[in-house]
Amino acid sequence: MGIHDFFAKGCDAKGLSAWLDGLPAAQRLAEVRELTGREQSVLYEAAKGLRPLSIADYVPAGMAPLREVIHEGKNSLPLFSRFQKRFCLPEPAATELWGYNEQALRWATGPGYFRARGIEDGQVLIDYLEVPPGKAEGWPEIRPNSARLSRFVYFQTRDTMRGVSKHVTIGRAARDGKWMDNWFALCRDEAAASAS
């Protein structure tokens, strides 16, 4: 069985969730990377209300402040579809996360810094309108998302995330409050998340 089997007739979101939870970490990531753009768009709709999210799904409770947790990403674009979103907790008991995007074109597009917080309906908002005031050690220089080519990628953008399984989330981007035809799946790196 593979991930495409869950999209044979619409999307069996509950079955997919349980199946992903039962996979070894490496296989889970490999399967998430197989998602097509169409499957991501269908999954995003099917995941509404499936599994409520909080920021603890991105940085598990008990993680030290400013310690990064990496989420491997696969987006619906035809090229340069792999990337990472890296998150950290700014301080103990914080109600938001700080993060940025690591990808092959970061030298041109910038790091795309964001803040993330829980919003209504058990979703998490990744907000590029709000650049964090600080960062984890080793992260790139913080730049405004209006600078250089970042303006065409991250500026005025927000991603709304929905839960799929314990490790996997699905998101859709909006710019200036208007939905874009741009979806992406994230898969949390368990090795990084288990280190405290």
Secondary structure, DSSP 8 states (H G I E B T S, - for coil): --GGGGGTTS--HHHHHHHHHTS-HHHHHHHHTT--HHHHHHHHHHTTTTB---GGGTS-TT--TT--EEEEEEES-SSS-EEEEEEE-SSTT-SSEEEEEE-TTHHHH----EEEEEEGGGEEEEETTS--S---TT------TTSGGGGGTTTTEEEEEEE-SSSEEEEEEEETTEEEEEEEEEEE-HHHHH--
